[in-house]
Structures are given as structure tokens and as C-alpha cells.
Amino acid sequence: MNEQEKVNILMVDDQPSKLLSYEAILDELGENLIKANSGEEALQCLLKTEVAVVLMDVSMPGLDGFELAEMIRQHPRFQKTAIIFISAVHLTDVDRLRGYERGAVDYVSVPVVPELLRAKVSVFAELHRRSKQLELLNNELRVLSNRLIVAQDEERRRIARELHDSLGQCLSTAKMLAESILMTPNHSNQLLRQAATDISSLMDHAIQQVRSMSYLLHPPLLDEAGLQSALQWYLEGLSKRSSIDVSVDVQPDDFPRLAPEMETAVFRIIQEALTNVFRHSGATKARVNLMREEDRVICSVQDDGKGITDGVAEFRPGSIGVGIAGMRQRVKDFEGEIRLRSAAPGTLVEVVLPLTPQRVRLLA
């Protein structure tokens, strides 16, 4: 919705003459004006059309304004719709309070001042327009964030493949050449033999580093054997590389293969959570739980470190880093939930992802 796009204004009154009067007052706003002659007709209109402002008479036969407003507010779609009451009869403070309690944003008495009514409706119409613009921008931002995460995963996969297939092969060849020097008989030059030995040792170290970098960027097991195997490999490596004792519990034992994008998302969420444990928590132990239920996947990471602040637990801007923000975005992309809290001791990260039939990989 751009700034020039019109919004719908619903006018509700059982007297056609009043509807014509409201139409004349509001016509110069340039918005779409919709008329309803009863509360029942207004409800039908609301169910079919998105409305920015409802201008309604309080005293109507059948479904009066108060009852109509209460019904509108009970519907999730209309909880933020602006409702303006107009009344020539119910003018006491009690009547106004009753109107506001039922969700009115304003209460106008008769006789209506055209300029005042026009200004009020204009403000709420513009608020609705700006709200829709913000909603569209947020949706676009979510799409862009998702594309960025997908692009990052693809780039990690590409770099991992390049490291393994290109640089790794070059290092392996260099190692073979160094070893061929060692295997050549009748070496008289001890320095040459020592140099070849050192080169071979360095190649071994470099090859191992390349393999580790490649696997950490995108573990081949994630594509070949699935999430459970990739996690087992990663957690074993993390325990060896750090001073943190990491354990894992996966339920059920025959944890199913998931769609590739979901397996990647769960792996990255757990990886990022454990990276934060390693960097910030001061923990000595961490536990990963992964569970598949009928319609959802639940994973949690808990450590025995120093815990987190309220700002981090509440995802306050400025309190969370890129890692937690990335975890949160991955969870949002799957319409899931993520919770952070101090566990006394330590921190608990809990993630719940809905599991649809499309997110379960069927193996032949």
C-alpha cells in the first residue's frame, strides 16, 4: 500500500439521510466510502472488505452500535480497526465510557462539526495506511533476511566444496611429492631429508585444518546421512577442540530425515547456540536435546555457565549479537518459537519448529 492508495471507510447508520450527510463531509478526503444501513450489513461488509475506519451510529434497531463494536473487537482481524461512535441520544459520561470500553477510539456528539469529524477520520485513515506500509516493509525485510540466510548457507557449501576439492587436493599433491623425496634411495643429503620430513608434517597439518574448515562450513554428513549424524560429528569435534563436555540426546532413536532446508536450519541453530556457549558462557558442560514429535521438532541447548541478562533473554535491540539474531531469523522463517532464559546455573535455549508433511523427507 503506497501513500496514494485509498483506504476503506465504513459508515453505519439506519437513517439514509445521515449516511448521505457523512458522505458529503468525508468525500473530500478522497478515500473509499462504504455505506451500511444496519449492524448486520456492516458485519457482512467487514468480513468481505478490509476497513480502516468504522463510523457508526450508537442507536440502531436490532444490533446497536455498542453491540456491533463489541462483536468487531472480538474478531482477530478487527482488533486494531478504528471505531468512531456518533450519537445524538447517548451523550452522558457513562455512555462515552461504555463506548470506549467496547473499543471506540472516539465518541462524537450530534450536531457534528464537519471539519472536526473530517480531521478525526483522516488521522485514523492515515494511521491505517502507514500501518499497512510498515507491515509490507516488515514482510519484505523478512523475505530479504531469509534470502540472505539461504545465500549464506549456499556460500558456505560452495566454499566448503572449494576447500576440499581444490585447495585440499593441492595440499595432498604437495604432501605426496614431499614423501617421494623421502622414499628416494641413497639420500646423502640429510638436510634435504629433514626438509622433506618437515614439509610432509606441515602438509598433514594443513590438510587437517582444511578438512576441519570445510566440514564446519558445511558438514557433508548433513547432506549424506542427515541431521543426527552431522550433530554427533560436530559435538564430538567441539568437545575435543574445547574444554566443554558436550552431550546429546536424540529422540526417537530413529530420528527421521527432514527436508534439507530444515535440517540445515536446526544444525545452524544448535551450532550457533554452542558457539555462544564456547565464547561467552564460561561453561564446562553443555547438553543438546533434539526431539521429534508428531507435528513439531524441539531442540534445546543448556549449559552450566554464567547465564544471560534480561536484555538478551528478551531480545532487546542492542543487547543481542549477530549470532542470536540469525538464530531468531531462522526460527521465524519456519514460523517457530525461540526462548532464551537463565537456567540457574547457565543458559537454556529452546526452539520449537512446526513440522509439516513437506518438511519430512520420504526415503525410498
ZAMI-101422 format. One line per field, with one value per residue (C-alpha): residue in one letter; x, y, z. Coordinates in nm, 4 decimals. Layout:
REM residues N
aa = (A	...)
px = (X	...)
py = (Y	...)
pz = (Z	...)
END
This chain:
REM residues 364
aa = (M	N	E	Q	E	K	V	N	I	L	M	V	D	D	Q	P	S	K	L	L	S	Y	E	A	I	L	D	E	L	G	E	N	L	I	K	A	N	S	G	E	E	A	L	Q	C	L	L	K	T	E	V	A	V	V	L	M	D	V	S	M	P	G	L	D	G	F	E	L	A	E	M	I	R	Q	H	P	R	F	Q	K	T	A	I	I	F	I	S	A	V	H	L	T	D	V	D	R	L	R	G	Y	E	R	G	A	V	D	Y	V	S	V	P	V	V	P	E	L	L	R	A	K	V	S	V	F	A	E	L	H	R	R	S	K	Q	L	E	L	L	N	N	E	L	R	V	L	S	N	R	L	I	V	A	Q	D	E	E	R	R	R	I	A	R	E	L	H	D	S	L	G	Q	C	L	S	T	A	K	M	L	A	E	S	I	L	M	T	P	N	H	S	N	Q	L	L	R	Q	A	A	T	D	I	S	S	L	M	D	H	A	I	Q	Q	V	R	S	M	S	Y	L	L	H	P	P	L	L	D	E	A	G	L	Q	S	A	L	Q	W	Y	L	E	G	L	S	K	R	S	S	I	D	V	S	V	D	V	Q	P	D	D	F	P	R	L	A	P	E	M	E	T	A	V	F	R	I	I	Q	E	A	L	T	N	V	F	R	H	S	G	A	T	K	A	R	V	N	L	M	R	E	E	D	R	V	I	C	S	V	Q	D	D	G	K	G	I	T	D	G	V	A	E	F	R	P	G	S	I	G	V	G	I	A	G	M	R	Q	R	V	K	D	F	E	G	E	I	R	L	R	S	A	A	P	G	T	L	V	E	V	V	L	P	L	T	P	Q	R	V	R	L	L	A)
px = (0.0000	0.1560	0.0805	-0.1703	-0.3654	-0.7134	-0.8392	-1.1957	-1.4125	-1.7318	-2.0258	-2.3038	-2.6445	-3.0043	-3.1049	-3.0100	-3.0135	-2.7358	-2.5291	-2.5599	-2.4533	-2.1438	-2.0624	-2.0745	-1.8495	-1.5899	-1.5940	-1.3073	-1.0744	-1.0556	-1.0966	-1.3376	-1.6625	-1.8838	-2.2382	-2.4222	-2.7803	-2.7605	-2.5200	-2.5781	-2.4960	-2.1837	-2.0617	-2.1076	-1.9108	-1.6280	-1.5927	-1.5512	-1.3518	-1.0527	-1.1700	-0.9544	-1.2212	-1.5758	-1.8026	-2.1215	-2.4374	-2.4940	-2.8753	-2.9782	-3.2610	-3.1600	-2.7840	-2.6951	-2.3569	-2.2301	-2.3120	-2.1647	-1.8404	-1.8083	-1.8549	-1.5992	-1.3387	-1.3847	-1.2673	-0.8848	-0.8867	-1.0556	-0.8875	-0.6987	-0.9724	-1.0571	-1.4203	-1.5771	-1.9202	-2.1688	-2.4679	-2.7443	-2.9013	-2.6378	-2.4331	-2.3583	-2.0137	-2.1413	-2.2392	-1.8976	-1.7239	-1.9345	-1.8286	-1.4584	-1.4846	-1.6140	-1.3175	-1.4076	-1.1213	-1.3531	-1.7073	-1.8655	-2.1870	-2.4531	-2.4631	-2.1449	-1.8839	-1.7864	-1.4274	-1.3685	-1.5165	-1.3217	-0.9964	-1.0528	-1.1366	-0.8398	-0.5976	-0.7141	-0.7235	-0.3641	-0.2581	-0.4058	-0.2285	0.1063	0.0492	-0.0093	0.3015	0.5060	0.3609	0.4605	0.8098	0.8453	0.7345	0.9875	1.2565	1.1720	1.1927	1.5274	1.6584	1.5530	1.7224	2.0378	2.0457	1.9870	2.2621	2.4981	2.4273	2.4853	2.8095	2.9263	2.8529	3.0423	3.3456	3.3495	3.3485	3.6248	3.8389	3.8019	3.8211	4.0707	4.2982	4.2776	4.3840	4.6763	4.7982	4.7630	4.9700	5.2385	5.2466	5.2895	5.5810	5.7481	5.7050	5.8500	6.1706	6.1827	6.1340	6.4131	6.7038	7.0634	6.9934	7.3252	7.1891	7.0487	6.9260	6.7155	6.5612	6.4833	6.3273	6.1095	6.0054	5.9106	5.7189	5.5238	5.4390	5.3236	5.1112	4.9467	4.8601	4.7340	4.5205	4.3634	4.2884	4.1332	3.9210	3.8011	3.7229	3.5377	3.3315	3.2484	3.1331	2.9018	2.9378	2.8979	2.7217	2.4321	2.3576	2.4652	2.3490	2.1232	2.0921	2.1538	2.4849	2.6038	2.5275	2.7096	3.0180	3.0056	2.9566	3.2402	3.4699	3.3602	3.4323	3.7840	3.8552	3.7289	3.7235	3.3462	3.1931	2.9047	2.6428	2.3460	2.0129	1.8093	1.4537	1.3374	1.6440	1.5414	1.5127	1.3743	1.5361	1.3904	1.3745	1.7278	1.6468	1.5052	1.7992	2.0338	1.8340	1.8298	2.2010	2.2922	2.0746	2.2422	2.5851	2.5345	2.3995	2.7069	2.9378	2.7910	2.8423	3.2082	3.2714	3.0705	2.9406	3.2486	3.0697	3.2322	2.9317	2.6582	2.3712	2.1847	1.8363	1.6683	1.3176	1.0721	0.7031	0.4132	0.3801	0.6970	1.0690	1.2016	1.5663	1.7359	2.0875	2.1662	2.4996	2.6256	2.7844	2.7161	2.3752	2.2395	2.0998	1.7311	1.8094	1.9381	1.6531	1.4010	1.5865	1.6182	1.7843	2.1461	2.1616	2.1839	2.4564	2.4541	2.4530	2.1353	1.9706	2.0494	1.9064	1.5923	1.5510	1.5919	1.3210	1.0899	1.1362	0.9837	0.7102	0.8565	0.9363	1.2657	1.3122	1.6240	1.6441	1.8870	1.8712	2.0425	2.3130	2.3725	2.1547	1.8761	1.7958	1.4705	1.3471	1.0199	0.9652	0.6325	0.6723	0.4547	0.4449	0.6554	0.9342	0.9780	1.1961	1.0482	1.3234	1.2771)
py = (0.0000	0.3285	0.6775	0.7429	0.4185	0.4708	0.3061	0.1977	0.3927	0.2176	0.4400	0.2640	0.4201	0.3060	0.6504	0.7045	1.0838	1.0636	0.8392	1.0951	1.3671	1.1707	1.1013	1.4716	1.5566	1.2891	1.2972	1.5442	1.3035	1.1057	0.7660	0.4829	0.5463	0.2431	0.2668	0.0135	0.0536	-0.1836	-0.3584	-0.6894	-0.5329	-0.3746	-0.7140	-0.8667	-0.5816	-0.6171	-0.9874	-0.9149	-0.5902	-0.4514	-0.1385	0.1336	0.3283	0.2420	0.5432	0.4235	0.5452	0.4212	0.3973	0.1476	-0.1070	-0.4686	-0.4680	-0.1319	0.0404	-0.0864	-0.4481	-0.4109	-0.2648	-0.5485	-0.8079	-0.6334	-0.6267	-0.9999	-1.0846	-1.1087	-0.9241	-0.6154	-0.5700	-0.2651	-0.1205	0.2375	0.2753	0.6206	0.6471	0.9201	0.9765	1.2309	1.0433	0.8646	1.1635	1.1076	1.0255	0.6752	0.6323	0.7527	0.5193	0.2307	0.3165	0.3289	0.0023	-0.1612	-0.0447	0.3003	0.5374	0.8409	0.9411	1.2266	1.4004	1.5480	1.8088	1.7037	1.9666	1.8693	1.9937	1.8126	1.4823	1.5024	1.5663	1.2749	1.0268	1.1498	1.0847	0.7265	0.6554	0.7743	0.5680	0.2609	0.3380	0.3824	0.0637	-0.1339	0.0191	-0.0826	-0.4346	-0.4635	-0.3371	-0.5872	-0.8681	-0.7569	-0.7439	-1.0973	-1.2204	-1.0472	-1.1880	-1.5354	-1.4943	-1.3739	-1.6771	-1.9113	-1.7323	-1.7675	-2.1393	-2.1824	-1.9836	-2.1945	-2.5072	-2.3692	-2.2623	-2.5975	-2.7749	-2.5497	-2.6029	-2.9770	-3.0255	-2.7570	-2.6464	-2.9826	-3.1631	-2.9252	-2.9822	-3.3573	-3.3467	-3.1395	-3.3929	-3.6801	-3.5003	-3.4403	-3.8051	-3.9130	-3.7311	-3.9267	-4.2531	-4.1880	-4.4267	-4.3303	-3.9879	-3.8381	-3.5028	-3.5257	-3.1643	-3.2458	-3.5413	-3.3265	-3.0584	-3.3175	-3.4531	-3.1036	-3.0348	-3.3580	-3.2765	-2.9275	-3.0693	-3.3108	-3.0236	-2.8037	-3.0824	-3.1464	-2.7753	-2.7514	-3.0591	-2.9129	-2.5732	-2.7389	-2.9587	-2.6742	-2.4542	-2.7262	-3.0801	-3.3373	-3.5654	-3.3184	-3.3949	-3.7584	-3.9037	-3.6392	-3.4126	-3.6694	-3.7917	-3.4378	-3.3300	-3.6274	-3.5451	-3.1739	-3.2251	-3.4781	-3.2319	-2.9420	-3.1433	-3.2203	-2.8599	-2.7015	-2.7714	-2.8157	-3.1577	-3.1694	-3.4474	-3.5080	-3.6864	-3.7504	-3.8850	-4.1081	-4.3195	-4.3474	-3.9698	-3.9119	-3.7264	-3.3784	-3.1504	-3.0213	-2.6608	-2.7651	-2.9916	-2.7046	-2.4610	-2.6896	-2.7678	-2.3974	-2.3015	-2.5614	-2.4721	-2.1025	-2.1725	-2.3830	-2.1211	-1.8717	-2.1219	-2.1590	-1.7845	-1.6219	-1.8584	-1.9877	-2.3229	-2.6618	-2.8678	-2.8358	-3.0615	-3.0757	-3.2283	-3.2967	-3.4395	-3.5064	-3.5084	-3.5680	-3.2121	-3.0382	-3.0586	-2.9411	-2.8692	-2.7197	-2.6302	-2.5859	-2.5039	-2.4574	-2.1160	-1.7676	-1.7175	-1.4219	-1.0776	-0.9853	-0.7801	-1.0842	-1.3060	-1.0500	-0.9943	-0.6226	-0.4271	-0.3561	-0.6491	-0.9363	-1.0062	-1.1257	-1.4915	-1.4769	-1.2526	-1.5125	-1.7921	-1.5894	-1.5209	-1.8885	-1.9768	-1.7065	-1.8407	-2.1691	-1.9928	-2.1397	-2.0135	-1.9459	-1.8775	-1.7775	-1.7807	-1.8189	-2.1726	-2.1198	-2.2044	-2.1395	-2.0589	-2.2532	-2.2043	-2.3680	-2.3830	-2.5281	-2.5652	-2.6777	-2.9985	-3.0133	-3.3121	-3.1103	-3.0813	-3.4583	-3.6275	-3.9517	-4.2044	-4.4803)
pz = (0.0000	-0.1114	0.0175	-0.2636	-0.2254	-0.0863	0.2306	0.3062	0.5493	0.6593	0.7599	0.9544	1.0242	0.9837	0.8509	0.4828	0.5293	0.7890	0.5647	0.2866	0.5318	0.6411	0.2773	0.1945	0.4903	0.4179	0.0389	0.0090	0.1913	-0.1315	0.0397	-0.0451	0.1406	0.2076	0.3463	0.5625	0.6831	0.9811	1.2134	1.0335	0.6961	0.8455	0.9696	0.6251	0.4735	0.7267	0.6513	0.2797	0.2853	0.4722	0.6542	0.8064	0.9991	1.1084	1.1641	1.3328	1.4978	1.8523	1.8382	1.5696	1.5706	1.6073	1.6533	1.8111	1.7929	2.1275	2.0404	1.6925	1.8294	2.0797	1.8038	1.5831	1.8586	1.9266	1.5747	1.5431	1.2096	1.3500	1.6874	1.5601	1.3381	1.4395	1.5559	1.5918	1.7537	1.6619	1.8874	1.9357	2.2283	2.4380	2.5475	2.9157	3.0506	3.1273	2.7615	2.6469	2.8914	2.7636	2.4091	2.4930	2.6867	2.3688	2.1667	2.0355	1.9573	1.9658	2.0586	1.8607	1.9639	1.7366	1.5886	1.4094	1.3262	0.9683	0.9903	1.3195	1.2021	0.8764	1.0656	1.3047	1.0307	0.8266	1.1137	1.1682	0.7945	0.7628	1.0642	0.8987	0.5725	0.7481	0.9478	0.6280	0.4717	0.7764	0.7596	0.3936	0.4683	0.7531	0.5219	0.2618	0.5297	0.6422	0.2832	0.2349	0.5643	0.4588	0.1214	0.2948	0.5230	0.2278	0.0344	0.3312	0.3538	-0.0189	0.0011	0.2925	0.0901	-0.2096	-0.0032	0.1745	-0.1605	-0.2954	0.0138	-0.0091	-0.3847	-0.4829	-0.2006	-0.0275	-0.3434	-0.3981	-0.0442	-0.0848	-0.4035	-0.2304	0.0511	-0.1973	-0.3635	-0.0276	0.0646	-0.2697	-0.1756	0.1476	-0.0396	-0.2908	-0.2057	-0.1344	0.0023	0.1002	0.1955	0.5470	0.5320	0.2255	0.4051	0.7078	0.4875	0.3175	0.6575	0.7762	0.4546	0.4909	0.8514	0.7580	0.4754	0.7182	0.9496	0.6648	0.5173	0.8560	0.9002	0.5539	0.6228	0.9546	0.7986	0.5126	0.7422	0.9800	0.6914	0.5675	0.7044	0.4228	0.6710	0.6767	0.3116	0.3107	0.6434	0.7937	1.0938	1.3678	1.2219	1.1466	1.5032	1.6532	1.4431	1.5299	1.9027	1.9239	1.7483	1.9698	2.2836	2.1544	2.0482	2.3694	2.7405	2.7321	2.7867	2.5369	2.5494	2.3198	2.3481	2.0317	2.0470	1.8939	1.8235	1.4572	1.4198	1.0670	0.7815	0.7391	0.4376	0.3569	0.4467	0.7832	0.8673	0.7831	0.9961	1.3035	1.2657	1.2368	1.5345	1.7566	1.6160	1.6900	2.0383	2.1199	1.9679	2.2147	2.4965	2.3961	2.3540	2.6309	2.8979	3.0776	3.0955	3.1479	3.0392	2.7782	2.6786	2.3470	2.3252	1.9923	1.9817	1.7062	1.7979	1.5634	1.4423	1.5600	1.6191	1.9567	2.0230	2.3266	2.4336	2.8037	2.9678	3.3244	3.2630	3.3910	3.2312	3.0325	3.1044	3.0852	2.7748	2.5882	2.7104	2.5833	2.2503	2.3189	2.0368	2.1233	2.3677	2.1199	1.8687	1.5085	1.6150	1.8236	1.5645	1.2976	1.5125	1.5692	1.1977	1.1073	1.3605	1.2205	0.8685	0.9864	1.1886	1.5062	1.8546	2.0310	2.4015	2.5938	2.9722	3.2569	3.3950	3.7329	3.6555	3.2902	2.9925	2.8239	2.4556	2.3456	1.9867	1.8580	1.4820	1.3311	1.1318	0.8223	0.5836	0.3374	0.5958	0.6387	0.3795	0.2490	0.1795	-0.0733)
END
